[in-house]
Amino acid sequence: MTSPFDSKNKELVHRWAPWQPAPLVDPDKVGKNGNGNGNGKKAFSLNALDAAAKPFSSGDKVQDKAVVEALAQELDDLQNLLYADKRYKLLVVLQGMDTSGKDGTIRGVFGRMSALGVHAVGWKAPTEVERAHDYLWRIHQQVPGAGELTVFNRSHYEDVLVPVVNGWITPEQQRQRLAHINDFERMLSETGTVVVKFFLHIGFDEQRQRLQERLDDPAKHWKFDMGDIAVRKQWADYQRAYEQLLAATHTPWAPWTVVPSDSKTHRNLMIATLLREVLHNLDLRYPSGDPALEHFTVE
């Protein structure tokens, strides 16, 4: 089988490619040159990617919403086929700043799928038991089994974000963790897990508006956390940490896609479109039936 990320749809590839970071020659060198790249080339920059862009939009919001709904239904059919086929597992990683739309993506893109074959995991700060193990220990327990689709709302990438921004680990430990993650995802890929990673890219002003909406609507107060304001003050540091991890862990076996997410409809449209392409490229099929049942009649 060719890579599930190698699409024959040239028009789709043309729209997809600009939203993938250039991979590093040597991910272990991230940050050593002071540019977060390590291959001597210009560092990957999120500022160069417009969070308000809509590369997958038709230009008509109503039409885009209808397409998202149709794609969600098609993804439900493909998920059923993935579950029956059982040759693969699909891990979808959603990362992004607060309010970037991880929950909304799960509802809009995966909400049509059967709960029997889909599992969403929301990652919080590690527990005492989890901290007693290596940082990937808890992650490995939640990866999908054969035929399953698992969505990570946040992920193991939090361990190269929060500790980096707050100075809890050294640059050397950061490089080690990035290398660990690449090896971990390679192992998953080589044992049948398709790893698809999306960074939901929103702008600073858009985040301010979404946080304010939570404050202005009493029904959304439960979603507001003062900790989000503290993290917002570290926006530039988080953007820099994201730039480093995106470049260092964009690999052929587990590539990243930056999804411009100021538009919620476009965010769902882009993710659903790309997931459909990945699943189609797996050439999924139903298992062969039992020949003994071919002429069996239920009386």
N, C-alpha and C positions, 0 to 999 in steps of 0.2 A: 504494500500500500504506500502511495506517496504521502507526503506530509499533509495532515488535515488543514494546514495553513497555506498550502500551495493551491490557490484558486485558478481555474481555467477561465474565469470571468475577467477579462482584461479591464473592463470598465469598472468593476468592483475593486480590483487591485489598484487601479489608478486613484480611486477615492480613498482607499484604505491606507496605502503606503505612507502618505505624509503624516499620518497620525501614529506612526511607530517610531520609537527612538532608535538612533543608530547604535548598534551593539558595540561593546568594547572589544578591542583585540585581546586584552587581558583583564578580566574583571577584578583580579586580585590587586590591580594597581590603582583602583579607584581612589581619587583624592591625593595620590602621591605627588602629582604635578601641580596640585593646587587648583585644578580646573574640574575636578569631578569626573574626568574622562579616562585618562590613563593611556590613551593611544596616540597622544600628541596632536589630536585634532581638536577643533573647537568644541567646548563642552555643550552637552545637550541642555537646552533652555526651554522651560515651560512658557516663558514670556513670549517666545516666538510663535506659540500656538494660541490662537484666539479662542477663548472659552465660549464666546458667543457665536462662533461659526456653526454652520449647519450643512456640512458637506454631503449628507445623505438625505436632505430634505427636498421635497418636490416644490417647495415654496408656498404650499397651501397647507395650513395647520390642520384643517378639518380632514383633508385627504391623508396627511401623514398619520393622524390618529387612527383612521380607518385601516391604513396599512399595518400599523402596529398591532391592531386587534387581529388582523388576518395572520400576521406573522406569529402572534402568540398561539393561535389555534394550530398553525402548522408546526410550531415547536412542540406542542402537546403531542401531536401525532409522531413526531420524530423521537420524542422522549419515550413513548410507548415502544417504538421500534428498538431504541437503545436498550431498554429494559428486557425485551424479548431476545435480542441478539446476544447480550452478555459477553461479548468479546472485549468491550471497552468500558471505561469509567470516565466520567466527565467532571472535572473540577473547574468551576468558574470563580475567579477571585475578583471581588469588587473592592477597590481602595479609593479613597478620596478624602478631602477635608470635610469637616463637619458641615452638614446641610447639602452635601454634593449630590445626594439622591440615591444612596445605596438601598434604603428601604423601598423607595419608590420604584427603583429598577426591579426589585424582587417581585413587587406587586404587578407591575406593568408588563414585564417580560415573561416571568415564570408563573404568574398567578393562574393560568389555565391548566397547568400540568397537574397530573395526579400526585397526591401526597405520598403514594406508595413507592414511587421511584425518585422523588425529589426531596432533598434535605437541605434546609438553610441553617447555617451556623453563624451566630453573631458573637464575635470575639470581644471580650472585655479584658480588663487587667487580670493577669494570672493569679490564681489562688495560691495559698501557702503550699499546698501539695504540688501544684504545677511548678512553682518556683524552686522546689526541691529537685527537679529534674532539668535536663537541658531544655532550651526554649522551644525546640521543635517537637518535644515529646507529646505535648497535648495536641499539637496540630496533626500529627500522624494518626492519632486515634480517630480523627473525624474525616479523613479523606474517603472518597466514595468507594464502595465495593463494586463488583462486576454488575454492569447494567444500570448503575445508579448515577444520578446527577446531583452533585453537591454544590451549593452556592455559599461562598465565604463572604460574609458582611464584615469587612476588615479581615485581617489574616496574620500569617507569620511575618508579614512586612511591617507590622507595628513594632517588631523587635529591632528594626533598623530605621525607625522613625523617632519614637518617643525617647529612647535612650540616647540617640545621637543628638537630637535637638537640646536635650537637657544635660548633656555632658556626662551621662552615667556610664558610658563605655568609651574607650579610647579609639582613635582612628584605626589602630591595628585591629582591635576587636571588631570594629565596623567592617573592615575588609574581610576578616575571617568569617563573619556572619553572612556576608554577601556570597562568599564562596560556598559556605555550607548550604545556603538556600539553593544556589545553582545545582549543586550536587544532589540535594534532596529532590528537586523537581526533575532532574534528569533520571533519577531512579524511578520516580513515579511514572514518567513518560515511557521508560523502557520496560515497565511492567504493566502497560496497558491503560494508563491514565492520561487522558488528553487534558492539558492544563491551559486554560484560556484566562488571560489576566486583563482587566480593564481598570484604567485610572480615570475616575470621573473628575474632569477638569472644570472647575468653576472659577469665576473671577472674584476678586476681593469685594467689589461693590455688590455683586450678586449675593455673596454670603451675608453681607450686612443686611440686605433686604429680607432674606429668608429668616435670619435670626430675629429681625424686628417683627416679622409676621407671626412668629411663635409667641412673641410678647403681646402683640395686639389682639390675638385670638385666644380667649380663655380656654377653648377646647384644645389648644395646642401648648398650653403652659407646661403640661407634663413632659413635653419634648425638650423644653429649655433647661439648660444646665449652665450655671455660672462658669463651670470649667471651660465651656466653649469660648467664653470671652477671653479667658487667660490664654488659651491656645491661639485665638485670633491675633493676639498681640505678638505671637511668635510666627506669624504668617510667613515672613521672608525666610526664616530658618527652616520651616517645614517645606517650603517650596524647594529650597536648596537640597534638603535631605531626600525629597522625592526625586529630584533631578538625578541625584547620584544613584539611588537604587534602581530607577527606571533604566538608566543607561547600563548599569552593571549587571542587571538580571534579565535583560531582554535577550533571550536565547532562541535558537531554532526550535528547541523542544518545549519552551514555555514563553512565548512572546507576549509583550505588552502592547496594548492599544490605548492611546490617549483619546478619551471620548469628550469632546466639547459639550458641557452639560449645563450651560446657562439656560438652555431650553430643555425642559423636562421631556417634552414630546420627542424632540430630536435625539436626546440621550437614549430613550427606549428604542427608537427606530434604528439607530446605528448599532446598538448592542444586539437587538433581535436579528437584524440583517446578517451580521457577522457570525452569530451563533448558528443560524440556519445554514450558512455556507460551510462552517466547520463540520456540522453534523452530516450534511450531504456528502462531504468529502470522505467520510468514514465508510461509505458504501455499506450501510447497515442493511441487514436482511433478517427475515424471520427464520428460525431454525427449521430444519427438515422435520416433517411430521412422521409419526410412527406408521410404517407401511401396513401394520396390522389393523389400523383404524380406517384404512382407505375405503373399505366397503362395509364398515360397521354401521348398523342402523339402531337408533334408539327407539325402543318399543314402549 
